[in-house]
Amino acid sequence: MMTPRNDSVVIKNDSLQLVISSKGAMITRATLPNYKSTHNTSNRAFGKYVEVFSPGENEYGFMLNTSTQRYNTQDFYFEPVEKTDSSVLMALNFPNGAQFGIRYTLRPDNYVVHMEVVQKNMNRVLDSSNPMYFDWKQKMRRHEVDGMFEERNSTLYYKFVGDNDADYLSESSEQKENFTDAMKWVAAKNQYFSSVFIAQKQFSGMTLTSVPFDKKSPEFNDYLKMLTVHSEIEYQADNANPASFFLYLGPNRYKVLSNIDEMIKQYPGGDNPEFEDLHLTRLIPLGWTLFRWINTWVVIPVFDWLGSFIGSYGIIILILTILIKLVLTPLTIKSYRSQAVMKILAPDVKAINEKYPDQADAMKRQQKTMELYRSAGASMFGGCLPMLLQMPVLIAVFAFFPSCIELRGQSFLWAHDLSAPDAIVSWTTQIPLISSYFGNHISLFCLLMTATNILYTYVSMQSQSQNQSMPGMKWMIYLMPVFFLVFFNHYASGLSYYYFVSLLITIATTYAVRASVKEEDVRAKMAEYSKKPKKKSGWMARMEEMQRQQQAAMREQQKRGGGKKRR
């Protein structure tokens, strides 16, 4: 019934190499020859091929039940039969001519392996009325230099049948959840690599558990979390093929995950329309709805297009930054011109404030200020427009770069890996607060971004009238770039590099626009505006009505106050 030897079988293609153990008929090692380790740890060496998992880190099996006995496939030794370079059938023989087997098939240039349960005469051993259970446990290993982001981006993901989105367990703390609804897939998701079990039919509910390793544990240096899955699967003992799965073992790359249906179609039964809406791209954290839309339809297509003919990802980021700035240029220039005009009008605004100093004249003061801006073709809120326009893009890019596997291991200038911090100074001593929040290194691109941000803050403030009543705000504004230094020191150098270049372009644009705005032109426009007949806008009419009501209310209040004094 069982083979006493624990042999292993290898099947592979150009993208994936799998080692299947005879004990449990499990895939115990999954190697990606197109990706290499980026640092040394105790369980892997720099420059070696990435292993999604290795022996002792990934275990799964099926539990078959009778009225008196339970069979766990992990406890048995299977025999490899029907072996080729890309497929193998692992068979387990039972008494009475019964056989339970698992067939693995791997197509060329594919990150998906077809895992099919095959059997014969199992109705002589099992009762079809009893379900089959699927158990999966993975000790998720570390792959990247900066483990902080791996810890933030590793957990169990899952998708319910018929749902258009995926959900996940907590990435920072221990969590256990019981689900009764049917599920289509479950994934052990790391920052850049994932293991996904996709049911050809469905999982009948699941119990999912994610437990981070304790920082004091010796395993913490090599592993992130312990992930476990327990699920029920519909089973018929007299069915030759009672269950089938598609296993994705590969990178969290948008281009690959978005074509998962094409990979599945290469296998029998994979042409079902339900595999067209797996939404495995949700394994890549691209931000909330608006930001995800920007990344999906703008940033990623442009990024991939540039990558098709440019070899340096540093140059790609530079061109991407320029293109984004060009798209925003028309509205940005308009806003910067408004800022420049407002600086010219600062003495006029001061004069209005001195003419209407009282609180009772607040509406009148605001009305006159708005008339002044309108006559010069400026907007009181024009300075906010560039930030408002750029904010969705900035946030989208903020989500994109830490998730972009294309940057992994790519060097540019002094940065050895654009997906990791470009540390120019490092230390091992744990410094209270500093090590926890800032890290044990200093990133050069982050420093350059911070310095450029301070310069941009200075330039921006020069375009605005200074509020002398709140001088402390000036220094608070300058503290923000320092906060970003602490915040971004851990992030991918590619992200800091993008913001650095973006700020340089913004500063250059600001100076160019400021130089093009002449005070004599502004004054001439104001003079021309004063000669034109004025037509009150609906907004201005409402402002005057509010002012009239306010003045009437204040007169009534003064009248009542005067009456009390007479009594």
C-alpha positions in Angstrom: 0.0 0.0 0.0 2.8 2.4 0.5 6.3 2.9 -0.9 8.9 3.0 1.9 11.1 5.4 0.0 10.6 9.2 -0.1 11.5 9.8 -3.7 10.8 13.0 -5.6 9.9 13.8 -9.2 10.7 16.9 -11.2 8.6 18.5 -13.9 9.4 21.8 -15.5 9.1 24.3 -18.3 10.9 27.6 -19.0 9.0 29.5 -16.3 8.5 27.0 -13.5 10.3 24.0 -12.0 8.4 21.8 -9.6 9.7 19.1 -7.2 6.9 16.6 -6.2 7.5 14.4 -3.2 6.3 10.8 -3.2 5.2 11.4 0.5 1.8 13.0 0.2 2.2 13.6 -3.5 2.9 17.3 -2.7 4.7 20.0 -4.5 7.5 20.6 -2.0 9.6 23.0 -4.1 8.6 25.6 -6.7 11.5 27.4 -8.5 11.2 30.4 -10.8 14.2 30.4 -13.1 13.4 33.9 -14.4 13.8 35.5 -11.0 16.8 35.6 -8.7 17.3 36.2 -5.0 18.3 39.7 -4.1 20.1 39.1 -0.8 21.5 36.4 1.5 19.7 34.8 4.3 20.1 31.5 6.1 17.8 29.7 3.7 18.9 31.1 0.4 21.9 32.7 -1.3 22.1 35.9 -3.3 21.8 35.3 -7.1 20.1 32.0 -6.8 16.8 31.4 -8.4 13.8 32.4 -6.4 12.0 29.6 -4.7 8.4 30.4 -3.9 8.8 27.6 -1.2 11.1 24.7 -0.5 10.8 21.4 1.4 9.3 21.9 4.9 7.6 25.2 3.9 4.6 24.0 1.9 2.3 21.1 2.8 -1.2 20.2 1.6 -3.3 17.1 1.3 -6.8 15.6 1.2 -8.6 13.9 4.0 -10.9 11.0 3.0 -13.4 9.8 5.5 -15.2 6.5 6.1 -17.6 5.8 8.9 -14.7 4.4 11.0 -11.5 5.7 9.5 -9.9 8.9 8.1 -7.2 8.8 5.4 -4.9 11.8 5.1 -2.9 11.8 1.9 0.0 13.5 3.6 0.6 10.4 5.6 1.1 8.1 2.6 3.8 7.5 0.1 2.6 7.7 -3.6 4.2 6.0 -6.5 5.1 8.1 -9.6 3.6 6.6 -12.8 3.1 7.9 -16.3 6.1 10.2 -15.9 7.1 12.7 -18.6 9.2 15.9 -18.4 6.0 18.0 -17.9 3.6 15.7 -16.2 3.4 12.9 -13.7 0.7 10.8 -12.0 1.3 10.0 -8.3 -0.7 6.9 -7.4 -1.7 5.4 -4.1 -3.0 1.9 -4.1 -5.7 0.7 -1.6 -7.1 -2.8 -0.9 -9.8 -4.3 -3.2 -8.2 -2.8 -6.3 -8.9 0.8 -5.3 -6.5 3.6 -6.3 -6.3 7.3 -5.4 -4.0 9.5 -7.4 -3.0 13.1 -8.2 -1.8 14.1 -11.7 0.3 17.2 -12.2 0.5 18.7 -15.7 2.6 21.7 -16.7 2.3 23.4 -20.1 5.1 25.3 -21.8 5.8 28.9 -20.7 3.2 28.7 -18.0 3.0 29.6 -14.3 -0.1 27.4 -13.9 0.1 23.7 -13.1 -3.0 21.5 -13.5 -3.6 19.4 -10.4 -6.2 16.7 -11.0 -7.5 14.1 -8.5 -7.9 10.7 -10.4 -9.2 7.5 -8.8 -10.8 4.1 -9.5 -12.8 1.8 -7.4 -12.6 4.1 -4.4 -16.3 3.4 -3.7 -15.1 0.0 -2.5 -13.2 1.9 0.3 -15.1 5.1 0.9 -18.7 6.2 1.2 -19.7 8.9 -1.3 -21.9 10.5 1.4 -18.8 11.7 3.2 -17.1 14.9 2.0 -13.4 15.3 1.2 -11.4 17.9 3.1 -8.5 20.0 1.7 -5.8 21.2 4.1 -3.0 23.6 3.2 -0.2 25.0 5.3 2.6 27.3 4.2 5.4 28.8 6.2 5.9 31.9 4.1 9.5 32.7 3.6 11.2 36.1 3.2 12.5 37.0 -0.3 13.4 40.7 -0.1 16.1 42.9 1.4 13.7 45.2 3.4 11.4 42.8 5.2 9.1 45.6 6.4 7.2 45.7 3.1 7.0 41.9 2.9 5.4 41.9 6.3 2.9 44.6 5.2 2.1 42.7 2.0 1.9 39.1 2.9 -1.2 37.2 4.0 -4.0 34.9 2.7 -6.2 36.3 -0.1 -9.4 34.7 -1.2 -12.3 35.2 -3.6 -15.9 34.1 -3.2 -17.7 32.5 -6.1 -19.6 35.2 -8.1 -17.8 38.0 -6.4 -16.1 40.7 -8.4 -13.4 41.4 -5.9 -11.0 39.6 -3.6 -10.5 40.0 0.2 -7.7 39.1 2.6 -6.8 38.5 6.2 -4.9 41.0 8.3 -1.4 41.7 7.1 -0.1 42.9 10.5 -1.7 40.7 13.1 -3.0 37.2 13.8 -6.4 36.5 12.4 -8.6 33.5 12.0 -11.9 33.5 9.9 -14.5 30.9 9.2 -16.5 31.2 5.9 -19.5 29.2 4.8 -19.9 30.7 1.4 -18.3 28.9 -1.6 -14.9 30.2 -2.7 -13.2 30.1 -6.1 -9.6 30.5 -5.0 -7.3 31.1 -2.0 -3.7 32.5 -2.2 -0.7 32.7 0.0 0.4 36.1 -1.2 3.8 37.6 -0.7 5.0 41.0 -1.8 6.2 39.8 -5.2 5.3 36.1 -5.4 2.2 34.1 -4.7 0.9 30.5 -4.5 -2.8 30.2 -5.5 -5.1 27.2 -5.4 -7.9 27.7 -7.9 -10.8 25.2 -7.8 -12.2 24.0 -11.1 -15.5 23.9 -9.3 -15.4 25.5 -5.9 -14.3 25.2 -2.2 -17.3 24.7 0.0 -16.4 27.3 2.6 -13.1 27.7 4.4 -11.3 28.3 7.7 -8.3 30.6 7.2 -5.6 31.5 9.6 -2.7 33.9 9.4 -0.1 34.0 12.2 2.9 36.4 12.0 6.1 35.0 13.5 7.2 36.6 16.7 10.0 39.0 16.3 11.9 37.3 19.1 11.6 33.9 17.3 14.7 32.6 15.6 12.5 31.9 12.5 11.6 35.6 12.2 14.7 36.3 10.2 13.8 33.8 7.5 10.0 33.6 7.6 7.1 36.0 7.7 3.9 34.2 8.6 2.3 30.8 9.1 -0.7 30.4 6.9 -3.3 27.6 7.1 -6.3 26.7 5.1 -9.0 24.1 5.8 -11.8 23.6 3.3 -14.5 21.1 2.3 -14.7 19.8 -1.3 -17.6 18.0 -2.9 -16.6 14.4 -3.4 -17.9 11.3 -5.0 -16.1 8.0 -4.5 -17.4 6.5 -7.8 -16.3 9.5 -9.9 -13.0 9.0 -11.8 -12.2 12.7 -11.6 -13.8 14.0 -8.4 -11.7 17.2 -8.0 -9.4 19.4 -10.1 -7.4 22.5 -9.4 -5.2 25.0 -11.1 -2.2 26.1 -9.1 -0.6 29.5 -9.9 3.0 29.6 -8.6 4.6 32.8 -9.9 5.2 36.5 -9.7 2.7 39.2 -8.8 3.1 40.9 -12.1 0.0 42.6 -13.5 0.7 41.6 -17.1 0.9 37.9 -16.1 -2.0 37.8 -13.6 -4.3 39.6 -16.1 -3.7 36.8 -18.5 -4.3 34.0 -16.1 -7.3 32.8 -18.0 -5.2 32.3 -21.1 -2.8 30.1 -19.1 -5.7 28.1 -17.7 -7.2 27.6 -21.2 -4.2 25.5 -22.1 -5.5 22.7 -19.9 -8.6 20.5 -20.2 -11.7 22.2 -18.7 -9.9 25.5 -18.6 -12.0 27.1 -21.3 -14.9 27.7 -18.9 -16.0 31.4 -18.9 -15.8 31.5 -15.1 -12.0 31.5 -15.3 -12.2 34.8 -17.2 -13.2 36.7 -14.1 -10.8 35.4 -11.4 -9.5 38.9 -10.5 -6.1 37.6 -9.5 -4.7 41.1 -10.3 -6.2 42.0 -6.8 -3.1 40.3 -5.4 -1.3 43.5 -6.5 -2.2 46.4 -4.1 -2.7 49.2 -6.5 -4.8 51.5 -4.2 -8.5 52.2 -3.9 -10.9 52.4 -6.8 -9.8 55.8 -8.3 -6.1 55.1 -7.8 -6.4 51.5 -9.0 -8.1 52.8 -12.1 -5.3 55.3 -12.8 -2.7 52.5 -12.4 -4.6 49.9 -14.4 -5.5 52.1 -17.4 -2.7 54.7 -17.4 0.5 54.0 -15.4 0.9 50.2 -16.0 0.2 50.3 -19.8 2.6 53.2 -20.3 5.2 51.5 -18.0 4.9 48.2 -19.9 5.0 50.0 -23.3 8.2 51.9 -22.4 9.7 48.6 -21.0 9.2 46.9 -24.4 12.0 48.9 -26.0 13.9 50.6 -23.1 16.2 48.4 -21.1 16.9 50.7 -18.1 14.1 51.1 -15.6 15.7 54.2 -14.3 15.2 55.8 -17.8 11.7 54.4 -17.9 10.8 56.1 -14.6 12.2 59.3 -15.9 10.2 59.2 -19.1 7.1 58.2 -17.2 7.5 61.1 -14.9 7.9 63.5 -17.9 4.8 62.1 -19.6 2.7 62.5 -16.5 3.8 66.1 -16.1 3.1 66.8 -19.7 -0.5 65.6 -19.3 -1.0 67.8 -16.3 0.9 70.8 -17.8 -2.0 72.9 -19.2 -4.0 73.1 -16.0 -0.8 73.3 -13.9 0.5 76.3 -15.8 -2.9 78.0 -15.5 -2.7 77.5 -11.7 0.9 78.7 -11.4 0.0 81.8 -13.4 -2.8 82.4 -10.9 -0.3 82.1 -8.1 2.0 84.6 -9.7 -0.8 87.1 -10.3 -1.9 86.8 -6.7 1.6 87.7 -5.5 1.5 90.8 -7.7 -1.9 91.7 -6.2 -0.7 91.2 -2.6 -0.3 95.0 -1.8 -3.8 95.6 -3.2 -5.3 92.8 -1.0 -3.5 94.4 2.0 -5.0 97.7 1.2 -8.5 96.2 1.0 -8.0 94.5 4.4 -6.9 97.8 5.9 -9.9 99.6 4.5 -12.3 97.0 5.9 -10.7 95.9 9.1 -13.9 95.1 11.2 -15.6 91.8 11.5 -18.8 93.4 10.4 -17.1 94.2 7.0 -16.0 90.6 6.4 -18.4 90.0 3.6 -17.6 93.3 2.0 -13.9 92.6 2.3 -14.2 89.2 0.7 -16.4 90.6 -2.1 -13.8 93.3 -2.9 -11.0 90.8 -2.9 -12.8 88.5 -5.2 -13.5 91.4 -7.6 -9.8 92.3 -7.6 -8.8 88.7 -8.4 -11.4 88.5 -11.2 -10.3 91.7 -12.8 -6.8 90.4 -13.0 -7.8 86.9 -14.3 -6.7 85.1 -11.1 -8.5 82.7 -8.8 -8.4 82.8 -5.1 -8.3 79.0 -5.1 -6.0 78.7 -8.1 -3.0 77.7 -6.0 -4.8 74.6 -4.8 -5.6 73.3 -8.3 -2.2 71.8 -9.2 -2.1 69.7 -6.0 -5.7 68.6 -6.3 -5.0 67.6 -9.9 -1.8 65.8 -9.1 -2.9 64.2 -5.9 -4.7 61.1 -7.4 -1.7 60.5 -9.6 0.7 60.9 -6.7 -1.2 58.4 -4.6 -1.6 56.0 -7.5 2.1 56.0 -8.1 2.7 55.7 -4.4 0.8 52.4 -4.5 2.4 51.3 -7.8 6.1 51.4 -7.2 6.3 49.2 -4.0 4.2 46.6 -5.9 6.1 46.8 -9.2 8.0 43.5 -9.5 9.7 44.7 -12.7 11.9 47.0 -10.6 13.1 44.1 -8.5 16.8 43.6 -8.9 17.1 46.5 -11.4 20.0 48.8 -10.8 20.2 52.5 -11.7 23.1 54.9 -10.9 24.1 54.1 -7.3 20.9 52.2 -6.6 21.5 48.4 -6.8 17.8 47.5 -6.6 15.0 50.0 -7.5 12.5 48.0 -5.5 14.5 48.4 -2.3 16.0 51.4 -0.4 19.3 52.8 -1.9 21.2 52.8 1.3 24.5 54.8 1.2 25.0 54.4 5.0 23.9 51.4 7.1 24.4 50.3 10.6 23.3 47.2 12.7 23.0 48.8 16.2 19.3 49.1 17.2 18.7 52.8 18.1 15.4 53.4 20.0 12.7 55.1 17.9 15.2 55.7 15.0 15.5 52.1 14.0 11.8 51.4 14.4 10.6 54.3 12.3 13.6 55.6 10.2 15.5 52.3 9.8 19.1 51.4 10.1 20.1 53.1 6.9 20.0 56.4 5.0 18.6 56.3 1.4 20.2 58.7 -1.0 17.3 59.2 -3.4 15.1 59.8 -0.3 17.6 62.5 0.8 17.5 64.1 -2.6 13.7 64.0 -2.7 13.6 65.7 0.7 16.1 68.4 -0.3 14.1 69.1 -3.5 10.9 69.1 -1.5 12.3 71.8 0.8 13.3 73.8 -2.2 9.9 73.4 -3.8 8.2 74.5 -0.5 10.4 77.7 -0.5 9.6 78.4 -4.2 5.9 77.8 -3.6 5.8 80.2 -0.6 7.5 82.9 -2.6 4.5 82.7 -5.0 2.1 83.5 -2.2 1.4 86.5 0.1 2.8 85.9 3.6 0.4 85.8 6.4 2.1 87.6 9.2 -0.6 86.7 11.7 0.5 83.1 11.6 4.3 83.1 11.3 4.6 79.7 13.0 2.8 78.1 10.0 5.9 78.8 7.9 8.0 76.5 9.9 5.3 73.8 10.1 5.3 73.8 6.3 9.0 73.2 6.2 8.7 70.4 8.7 6.6 68.3 6.2 9.6 67.4 3.9 11.4 66.2 7.0 8.5 64.0 7.9 8.6 62.6 4.3 12.3 61.8 4.9 11.4 59.6 7.8 8.4 58.1 6.0 10.1 57.3 2.7 13.4 56.1 3.9 12.1 52.5 4.0 10.4 52.7 0.6 11.6 51.6 -2.8 14.3 53.8 -4.2 12.4 53.9 -7.5 9.5 55.7 -5.7 11.8 58.3 -4.2 13.5 58.8 -7.5 10.2 59.4 -9.2 9.2 62.0 -6.6 12.6 63.6 -6.9 12.4 64.0 -10.7 8.8 65.1 -10.4 9.6 67.9 -7.9 12.5 69.1 -10.1 10.2 69.4 -13.1 7.6 71.2 -10.9 10.2 73.7 -9.7 11.5 74.4 -13.2 7.9 74.9 -14.4 7.1 77.3 -11.6 10.1 79.5 -12.4 9.3 79.5 -16.1 5.7 80.5 -15.5 6.7 83.1 -12.9 9.1 84.7 -15.4 6.4 84.9 -18.1 4.0 86.8 -15.9 4.7 90.6 -16.0 3.2 93.1 -13.5 2.6 95.6 -16.3 0.6 93.0 -18.3 -1.5 92.2 -15.2 -2.2 95.9 -14.5 -3.1 96.5 -18.1 -5.6 93.6 -18.0 -7.1 95.1 -14.9 -7.5 98.5 -16.5 -9.2 96.9 -19.6 -11.5 94.9 -17.3 -12.5 98.1 -15.4 -13.8 99.6 -18.7 -16.1 96.7 -19.5 -19.8 96.7 -18.3 -20.1 94.5 -15.2 -22.6 91.8 -15.1 -23.2 90.3 -11.7 -22.9 86.6 -11.5 -25.3 84.5 -9.5 -22.6 83.9 -7.0 -21.9 87.6 -6.6 -25.6 88.3 -6.2 -25.8 85.7 -3.4 -22.7 87.2 -1.7 -24.3 90.7 -1.7 -27.6 89.3 -0.3 -25.6 87.5 2.4 -23.8 90.7 3.2 -27.1 92.6 3.4 -28.6 90.1 5.7 -25.5 90.1 7.9 -25.5 93.8 8.2 -29.2 93.9 9.1 -28.6 91.2 11.8 -25.8 93.2 13.3 -27.8 96.4 13.3 -30.6 94.6 15.1 -28.2 93.2 17.6 -26.7 96.6 18.3 -30.2 98.0 18.7 -31.1 95.4 21.3 -27.8 96.0 23.1 -28.5 99.7 23.2 -32.0 99.1 24.6 -30.6 97.0 27.5 -28.2 99.8 28.5 -31.1 102.4 28.6 -32.9 100.1 31.1 
